[in-house]
């Protein structure tokens, strides 16, 4: 049996650690759907944005990349982004909540 040198072992461990640091826990879209009540009031009104574009100007979140949605929610939670309603909502969310919501909205194909 061939022994691996300590340097090789350290390189392999370092590589695994680096890779694992870039992987995010996947959200659960089914759970995320159950948490949409706080989002749907502004982001989920079908047709309203088209009929009243100047009155109701919020971004469409359906179909967005989940990483973007989580990053945006984290920014509201830490006050790196400022919007009173979003800061208040994000303050109540855990990272898992954010990932679940992001998974749901990413899978919703722009709806």
DSSP file (Angstrom, degrees, kcal/mol; ACC not computed):
  #  RESIDUE AA STRUCTURE BP1 BP2  ACC     N-H-->O    O-->H-N    N-H-->O    O-->H-N    TCO  KAPPA ALPHA  PHI   PSI    X-CA   Y-CA   Z-CA
    1    1 A X              0   0    0      0, 0.0     2,-0.4     0, 0.0     0, 0.0   0.000 360.0 360.0 360.0 138.9    0.0    0.0    0.0
    2    2 A X        -     0   0    0      1,-0.0     2,-0.3     0, 0.0     0, 0.0  -0.737 360.0-138.5 -92.1 130.3    1.3    3.4   -0.9
    3    3 A X        -     0   0    0     -2,-0.4     2,-0.4     1,-0.0    -1,-0.0  -0.684  13.7-133.2 -87.6 139.5    1.5    6.1    1.8
    4    4 A X        -     0   0    0     -2,-0.3     2,-0.0     1,-0.1    -1,-0.0  -0.727  24.4-116.3 -90.1 140.0    0.4    9.6    1.0
    5    5 A X     >  -     0   0    0     -2,-0.4     4,-2.2     1,-0.1     3,-0.2  -0.359  22.4-114.7 -71.4 154.8    2.7   12.4    2.1
    6    6 A X  H  > S+     0   0    0      1,-0.2     4,-2.4     2,-0.2     5,-0.2   0.832 116.7  57.6 -59.0 -31.7    1.4   14.9    4.7
    7    7 A X  H  > S+     0   0    0      2,-0.2     4,-2.3     1,-0.2    -1,-0.2   0.914 106.6  47.1 -65.6 -42.8    1.7   17.6    2.0
    8    8 A X  H  > S+     0   0    0     -3,-0.2     4,-2.5     2,-0.2    -2,-0.2   0.915 111.9  50.8 -64.9 -42.7   -0.6   15.7   -0.4
    9    9 A X  H  X S+     0   0    0     -4,-2.2     4,-2.6     1,-0.2    -2,-0.2   0.912 111.1  48.6 -61.1 -42.5   -3.1   15.1    2.5
   10   10 A X  H  X S+     0   0    0     -4,-2.4     4,-2.7     2,-0.2    -1,-0.2   0.896 110.9  50.3 -66.2 -39.6   -3.1   18.8    3.4
   11   11 A X  H  X S+     0   0    0     -4,-2.3     4,-2.5     2,-0.2    -2,-0.2   0.920 111.9  47.6 -63.9 -43.3   -3.6   19.8   -0.3
   12   12 A X  H  X S+     0   0    0     -4,-2.5     4,-2.5     2,-0.2    -2,-0.2   0.932 114.0  47.0 -63.8 -45.7   -6.5   17.5   -0.6
   13   13 A X  H  X S+     0   0    0     -4,-2.6     4,-2.5     1,-0.2    -2,-0.2   0.910 112.6  50.2 -62.5 -42.3   -8.1   18.7    2.6
   14   14 A X  H  X S+     0   0    0     -4,-2.7     4,-2.5     2,-0.2    -1,-0.2   0.903 110.4  49.6 -62.5 -41.7   -7.5   22.3    1.6
   15   15 A X  H  X S+     0   0    0     -4,-2.5     4,-2.5     2,-0.2    -2,-0.2   0.923 111.7  48.2 -63.7 -44.9   -9.1   21.7   -1.8
   16   16 A X  H  X S+     0   0    0     -4,-2.5     4,-2.5     1,-0.2    -2,-0.2   0.897 112.2  49.6 -62.6 -40.2  -12.2   20.0   -0.2
   17   17 A X  H  X S+     0   0    0     -4,-2.5     4,-1.6     2,-0.2    -2,-0.2   0.912 111.0  49.4 -65.1 -42.5  -12.5   22.8    2.3
   18   18 A X  H  X S+     0   0    0     -4,-2.5     4,-0.7     2,-0.2    -2,-0.2   0.912 113.2  46.8 -63.1 -42.9  -12.3   25.5   -0.4
   19   19 A X  H >X S+     0   0    0     -4,-2.5     3,-1.0     1,-0.2     4,-0.7   0.918 110.7  51.3 -66.1 -43.4  -14.9   23.7   -2.5
   20   20 A X  H 3< S+     0   0    0     -4,-2.5     3,-0.5     1,-0.3    -1,-0.2   0.797 102.9  61.2 -66.9 -26.6  -17.3   23.2    0.4
   21   21 A X  H 3< S+     0   0    0     -4,-1.6    -1,-0.3     1,-0.2    -2,-0.2   0.736 103.9  49.2 -70.8 -22.3  -17.0   26.9    1.3
   22   22 A X  H << S+     0   0    0     -3,-1.0     2,-0.5    -4,-0.7    -1,-0.2   0.585  92.0  90.5 -93.2 -10.6  -18.5   27.9   -2.1
   23   23 A X     <  -     0   0    0     -4,-0.7     2,-0.3    -3,-0.5     3,-0.0  -0.739  64.5-154.2 -89.5 129.2  -21.4   25.5   -2.0
   24   24 A X        -     0   0    0     -2,-0.5     2,-0.2     1,-0.1    -2,-0.1  -0.733  27.7 -99.8 -99.3 151.0  -24.6   27.0   -0.4
   25   25 A X        -     0   0    0     -2,-0.3     2,-0.2     1,-0.1    -1,-0.1  -0.492  45.0-117.8 -64.7 134.3  -27.3   24.9    1.2
   26   26 A X        -     0   0    0     -2,-0.2    74,-0.1     1,-0.1     2,-0.1  -0.528  24.6-127.8 -77.2 139.6  -30.1   24.5   -1.2
   27   27 A X        -     0   0    0     72,-0.4     2,-0.6    -2,-0.2    73,-0.2  -0.389  17.1-118.2 -79.9 165.1  -33.4   25.9   -0.3
   28   28 A X     >  -     0   0    0     68,-0.3     4,-2.8     1,-0.1    76,-0.2  -0.922  16.3-160.9-108.0 110.9  -36.6   23.9   -0.4
   29   29 A X  H  > S+     0   0    0     -2,-0.6     4,-2.2     1,-0.2    -1,-0.1   0.827  90.9  55.4 -62.7 -33.6  -39.1   25.4   -2.9
   30   30 A X  H  > S+     0   0    0      2,-0.2     4,-1.0     1,-0.2    -1,-0.2   0.927 112.7  41.7 -65.9 -44.2  -42.1   23.6   -1.2
   31   31 A X  H  > S+     0   0    0      1,-0.2     4,-0.6     2,-0.2     3,-0.5   0.897 112.0  56.7 -67.3 -40.4  -41.2   25.1    2.1
   32   32 A X  H >< S+     0   0    0     -4,-2.8     3,-1.3    68,-0.3     4,-0.2   0.877 100.5  57.4 -58.8 -39.5  -40.5   28.4    0.4
   33   33 A X  H >< S+     0   0    0     -4,-2.2     3,-1.2     1,-0.3    -1,-0.2   0.858 102.1  55.7 -60.1 -35.3  -44.0   28.5   -1.1
   34   34 A X  H 3< S+     0   0    0     -4,-1.0     3,-0.3    -3,-0.5    -1,-0.3   0.678 107.7  50.3 -70.2 -17.0  -45.5   28.3    2.4
   35   35 A X  T X< S+     0   0    0     -3,-1.3     3,-0.8    -4,-0.6    -1,-0.2   0.308  80.6  97.6-102.9   7.3  -43.5   31.4    3.4
   36   36 A X  T X>  +     0   0    0     -3,-1.2     4,-2.7     1,-0.2     3,-1.6   0.558  51.8  94.1 -78.2  -6.8  -44.6   33.6    0.5
   37   37 A X  H 3> S+     0   0    0     -3,-0.3     4,-0.6     1,-0.3    -1,-0.2   0.851  86.4  50.4 -54.4 -35.8  -47.3   35.5    2.3
   38   38 A X  H <4 S+     0   0    0     -3,-0.8    -1,-0.3     1,-0.2     4,-0.2   0.703 118.2  38.5 -76.0 -17.9  -44.9   38.3    3.2
   39   39 A X  H X> S+     0   0    0     -3,-1.6     4,-2.8    -4,-0.2     3,-1.1   0.781 100.4  69.5 -98.9 -34.1  -43.7   38.6   -0.4
   40   40 A X  H 3X S+     0   0    0     -4,-2.7     4,-1.3     1,-0.3    -3,-0.1   0.766  85.4  69.7 -66.4 -27.0  -46.8   38.1   -2.5
   41   41 A X  H 3< S+     0   0    0     -4,-0.6    -1,-0.3    -5,-0.2    -2,-0.1   0.869 121.0  13.6 -58.1 -37.7  -48.4   41.4   -1.4
   42   42 A X  H <4 S+     0   0    0     -3,-1.1     3,-0.4    -4,-0.2    -2,-0.2   0.805 137.1  35.8-105.0 -42.7  -45.9   43.4   -3.4
   43   43 A X  H  < S+     0   0    0     -4,-2.8    18,-0.4     1,-0.2    19,-0.3   0.519 114.3  52.7 -94.4  -5.7  -44.1   41.0   -5.6
   44   44 A X     <  +     0   0    0     -4,-1.3     2,-1.0    -5,-0.4    -1,-0.2   0.241  64.0 120.8-120.5  17.1  -46.9   38.7   -6.6
   45   45 A X    >>  -     0   0    0     -3,-0.4     4,-0.8    -4,-0.1     3,-0.7  -0.712  58.3-139.5 -86.3 105.0  -49.8   40.8   -7.8
   46   46 A X  T 34 S-     0   0    0     -2,-1.0    -2,-0.1     1,-0.2    65,-0.0  -0.397  78.0  -0.9 -64.6 130.9  -50.4   39.5  -11.4
   47   47 A X  T 3> S+     0   0    0     -2,-0.1     4,-2.4     1,-0.1    -1,-0.2   0.123 103.6  99.6  81.8 -22.7  -51.1   42.1  -13.9
   48   48 A X  H <> S+     0   0    0     -3,-0.7     4,-2.6     1,-0.2     8,-0.2   0.901  80.0  53.4 -65.3 -40.5  -50.9   45.1  -11.5
   49   49 A X  H  < S+     0   0    0     -4,-0.8    -1,-0.2     1,-0.2     7,-0.2   0.882 112.7  44.7 -62.3 -38.5  -47.4   46.0  -12.5
   50   50 A X  H >4 S+     0   0    0      1,-0.2     3,-0.6     2,-0.1    -2,-0.2   0.912 116.2  44.9 -71.7 -43.5  -48.4   46.2  -16.2
   51   51 A X  H 3< S+     0   0    0     -4,-2.4    -2,-0.2     1,-0.2    -1,-0.2   0.836 129.8  23.4 -71.0 -33.2  -51.6   48.1  -15.6
   52   52 A X  T 3X  +     0   0    0     -4,-2.6     4,-2.1    -5,-0.2     3,-0.5  -0.501  68.9 157.9-133.0  64.4  -50.1   50.6  -13.1
   53   53 A X  T <4 S+     0   0    0     -3,-0.6    -1,-0.1     1,-0.2    -2,-0.1   0.791  77.7  46.1 -64.7 -28.0  -46.3   50.7  -13.8
   54   54 A X  T  4 S+     0   0    0      1,-0.1     3,-0.3     2,-0.1    -1,-0.2   0.742 115.5  45.4 -85.6 -23.5  -45.8   54.2  -12.3
   55   55 A X  T  4 S+     0   0    0     -3,-0.5     2,-0.6     1,-0.2    -2,-0.2   0.854 119.3  35.3 -86.1 -38.2  -47.8   53.5   -9.1
   56   56 A X     <  +     0   0    0     -4,-2.1     2,-0.9    -8,-0.2    -1,-0.2  -0.771  68.4 167.4-125.8  84.3  -46.5   50.1   -8.2
   57   57 A X        +     0   0    0     -2,-0.6     2,-0.3    -3,-0.3    -4,-0.1  -0.757  18.1 137.0-108.3  88.4  -42.8   49.8   -9.0
   58   58 A X        -     0   0    0     -2,-0.9     2,-0.1   -16,-0.1    -2,-0.1  -0.940  55.6 -98.9-125.1 151.6  -41.3   46.7   -7.4
   59   59 A X        -     0   0    0     -2,-0.3     2,-0.5     1,-0.1    -2,-0.0  -0.357  32.8-115.3 -70.5 149.0  -38.9   44.2   -9.0
   60   60 A X        +     0   0    0      1,-0.1    -1,-0.1    -2,-0.1   -16,-0.1  -0.720  32.9 179.1 -78.8 125.5  -40.1   40.9  -10.4
   61   61 A X    >   +     0   0    0     -2,-0.5     3,-1.7   -18,-0.4     2,-0.2   0.616  45.4 105.3-106.3 -15.5  -38.6   38.2   -8.3
   62   62 A X  T 3  S+     0   0    0    -19,-0.3    44,-0.2     1,-0.3    43,-0.1  -0.492  91.0  14.7 -66.3 129.7  -40.1   35.1  -10.0
   63   63 A X  T 3  S+     0   0    0     42,-3.7    -1,-0.3     1,-0.3    43,-0.2   0.389  93.2 136.9  87.2  -3.5  -37.5   33.4  -12.1
   64   64 A X    <   -     0   0    0     -3,-1.7    -1,-0.3    41,-0.2     2,-0.2  -0.325  67.5 -90.1 -70.2 158.8  -34.5   35.2  -10.6
   65   65 A X     >  -     0   0    0      1,-0.1     4,-2.0    -3,-0.1     3,-0.3  -0.507  31.6-132.2 -67.9 136.0  -31.4   33.3   -9.7
   66   66 A X  H  > S+     0   0    0      1,-0.2     4,-2.5     2,-0.2     5,-0.2   0.862 105.5  57.0 -61.0 -35.4  -31.6   31.9   -6.1
   67   67 A X  H  > S+     0   0    0      1,-0.2     4,-2.4     2,-0.2    -1,-0.2   0.901 107.2  49.0 -62.5 -39.5  -28.1   33.2   -5.3
   68   68 A X  H  > S+     0   0    0     -3,-0.3     4,-2.7     2,-0.2    -1,-0.2   0.926 110.9  49.7 -64.1 -45.0  -29.2   36.7   -6.2
   69   69 A X  H  X S+     0   0    0     -4,-2.0     4,-2.5     2,-0.2    -2,-0.2   0.915 112.5  46.4 -63.0 -43.4  -32.3   36.6   -4.1
   70   70 A X  H  X S+     0   0    0     -4,-2.5     4,-2.6     2,-0.2     5,-0.2   0.925 112.7  50.6 -63.9 -43.8  -30.5   35.3   -1.1
   71   71 A X  H  X S+     0   0    0     -4,-2.4     4,-2.0    -5,-0.2    -2,-0.2   0.908 111.6  47.9 -60.9 -42.1  -27.8   38.0   -1.5
   72   72 A X  H  X S+     0   0    0     -4,-2.7     4,-2.1     2,-0.2    -2,-0.2   0.926 112.1  48.6 -65.4 -44.8  -30.4   40.7   -1.8
   73   73 A X  H  X S+     0   0    0     -4,-2.5     4,-2.3     1,-0.2    -2,-0.2   0.899 111.1  50.5 -63.2 -39.9  -32.3   39.5    1.3
   74   74 A X  H  X S+     0   0    0     -4,-2.6     4,-2.1     1,-0.2     6,-0.3   0.891 108.1  53.6 -63.2 -38.4  -29.1   39.3    3.3
   75   75 A X  H  <>S+     0   0    0     -4,-2.0     5,-1.9    -5,-0.2     6,-1.7   0.890 109.8  47.1 -65.4 -38.9  -28.2   42.9    2.2
   76   76 A X  H ><5S+     0   0    0     -4,-2.1     3,-0.9     4,-0.2    -1,-0.2   0.903 110.9  52.7 -66.3 -39.8  -31.6   44.1    3.4
   77   77 A X  H 3<5S+     0   0    0     -4,-2.3    -2,-0.2     1,-0.2    -1,-0.2   0.869 114.5  40.7 -64.4 -36.5  -31.1   42.3    6.7
   78   78 A X  T 3<5S-     0   0    0     -4,-2.1    -1,-0.2    -5,-0.1    -2,-0.2   0.393 113.6-116.4 -92.3   3.6  -27.7   43.9    7.3
   79   79 A X  T < 5S+     0   0    0     -3,-0.9    -3,-0.2    -4,-0.4    -4,-0.1   0.643  80.7 126.2  68.4  17.3  -28.9   47.3    6.1
   80   80 A X  S   <S+     0   0    0     -5,-1.9     2,-0.4    -6,-0.3    -4,-0.2   0.784  80.1  39.4 -70.4 -26.7  -26.4   47.2    3.1
   81   81 A X  S    S-     0   0    0     -6,-1.7     2,-0.6    -9,-0.1    -2,-0.2  -0.933  86.7-146.1-115.0 145.6  -29.6   47.9    1.1
   82   82 A X        +     0   0    0     -2,-0.4     2,-0.3     4,-0.0    -6,-0.1  -0.939  41.1 129.6-123.9 119.2  -32.2   50.2    2.4
   83   83 A X     >  -     0   0    0     -2,-0.6     4,-3.2    -7,-0.1     5,-0.3  -0.821  48.7-137.6-155.5 118.8  -35.9   49.9    1.8
   84   84 A X  H  > S+     0   0    0     -2,-0.3     4,-1.9     1,-0.2     5,-0.2   0.871 101.3  42.4 -51.5 -47.8  -38.1   50.2    4.9
   85   85 A X  H  > S+     0   0    0      1,-0.2     4,-2.3     2,-0.2    -1,-0.2   0.939 117.3  46.3 -66.3 -45.7  -40.5   47.3    4.1
   86   86 A X  H  > S+     0   0    0      1,-0.2     4,-3.0     2,-0.2     5,-0.3   0.886 110.8  52.7 -66.1 -38.5  -37.8   45.0    2.8
   87   87 A X  H  X S+     0   0    0     -4,-3.2     4,-1.7     1,-0.2    -1,-0.2   0.918 111.2  48.0 -61.7 -41.7  -35.5   45.7    5.8
   88   88 A X  H  X S+     0   0    0     -4,-1.9     4,-0.6    -5,-0.3    -2,-0.2   0.906 115.4  43.5 -65.4 -42.1  -38.4   44.9    8.2
   89   89 A X  H >< S+     0   0    0     -4,-2.3     3,-1.4     1,-0.2     4,-0.4   0.944 113.4  50.2 -69.1 -47.7  -39.2   41.6    6.4
   90   90 A X  H >< S+     0   0    0     -4,-3.0     3,-1.4     1,-0.3    -1,-0.2   0.824 100.3  65.8 -62.1 -31.0  -35.6   40.5    6.0
   91   91 A X  H 3< S+     0   0    0     -4,-1.7    -1,-0.3     1,-0.3    -2,-0.2   0.782 101.6  49.6 -61.2 -25.8  -35.0   41.1    9.7
   92   92 A X  T << S+     0   0    0     -3,-1.4     2,-0.3    -4,-0.6    -1,-0.3   0.544  95.5  93.6 -89.7  -7.0  -37.4   38.3   10.5
   93   93 A X    <   -     0   0    0     -3,-1.4     2,-0.1    -4,-0.4    -3,-0.0  -0.685  61.5-147.6 -95.9 138.4  -35.9   35.8    8.1
   94   94 A X     >  -     0   0    0     -2,-0.3     4,-2.2     1,-0.1     5,-0.2  -0.455  37.0-103.4 -83.5 169.3  -33.3   33.1    8.8
   95   95 A X  H  > S+     0   0    0      1,-0.2     4,-2.4     2,-0.2     5,-0.2   0.897 125.7  52.5 -60.5 -39.8  -30.7   32.2    6.2
   96   96 A X  H  > S+     0   0    0      2,-0.2     4,-2.6     1,-0.2   -68,-0.3   0.905 106.7  52.2 -64.2 -40.7  -32.7   29.0    5.6
   97   97 A X  H  > S+     0   0    0      1,-0.2     4,-2.7     2,-0.2     5,-0.2   0.931 110.2  49.3 -57.8 -45.3  -35.9   31.0    5.2
   98   98 A X  H  X S+     0   0    0     -4,-2.2     4,-2.6     1,-0.2    -2,-0.2   0.912 112.0  47.5 -61.0 -43.9  -34.1   33.1    2.6
   99   99 A X  H  X S+     0   0    0     -4,-2.4     4,-2.2     2,-0.2   -72,-0.4   0.878 112.0  50.1 -66.8 -37.9  -32.9   30.0    0.7
  100  100 A X  H  X S+     0   0    0     -4,-2.6     4,-2.1   -73,-0.2   -68,-0.3   0.936 113.2  45.4 -66.1 -46.1  -36.3   28.4    0.8
  101  101 A X  H  X S+     0   0    0     -4,-2.7     4,-2.8     1,-0.2     5,-0.3   0.916 112.8  51.4 -62.0 -43.1  -38.0   31.6   -0.6
  102  102 A X  H  X S+     0   0    0     -4,-2.6     4,-2.4    -5,-0.2    -1,-0.2   0.892 108.6  51.2 -62.5 -39.8  -35.2   31.9   -3.2
  103  103 A X  H  X S+     0   0    0     -4,-2.2     4,-1.4     2,-0.2    -1,-0.2   0.911 112.4  46.9 -63.6 -41.9  -35.7   28.3   -4.3
  104  104 A X  H  < S+     0   0    0     -4,-2.1     4,-0.5   -76,-0.2     3,-0.3   0.961 116.1  42.2 -64.6 -51.8  -39.5   28.8   -4.7
  105  105 A X  H >< S+     0   0    0     -4,-2.8   -42,-3.7     1,-0.2     3,-0.8   0.847 111.0  56.1 -69.4 -32.5  -39.2   32.1   -6.6
  106  106 A X  H >< S+     0   0    0     -4,-2.4     3,-0.6    -5,-0.3    -1,-0.2   0.857 110.3  46.4 -64.0 -33.7  -36.4   30.9   -8.8
  107  107 A X  T 3< S+     0   0    0     -4,-1.4    -1,-0.2    -3,-0.3    -2,-0.2   0.521  91.4  83.7 -85.2  -5.1  -38.5   28.0   -9.9
  108  108 A X  T X  S-     0   0    0     -3,-0.8     3,-1.4    -4,-0.5    -1,-0.2   0.408  90.7-132.1 -86.2   4.8  -41.6   30.1  -10.5
  109  109 A X  T <   -     0   0    0     -3,-0.6   -46,-0.1     1,-0.3   -47,-0.1   0.851  69.5 -46.5  52.5  45.3  -40.5   31.1  -14.1
  110  110 A X  T 3         0   0    0     -5,-0.5    -1,-0.3   -49,-0.1   -48,-0.2   0.568 360.0 360.0  81.2   8.1  -41.2   34.8  -13.8
  111  111 A X    <         0   0    0     -3,-1.4    -2,-0.1    -6,-0.2    -1,-0.1   0.458 360.0 360.0 -87.1 360.0  -44.6   34.6  -12.2
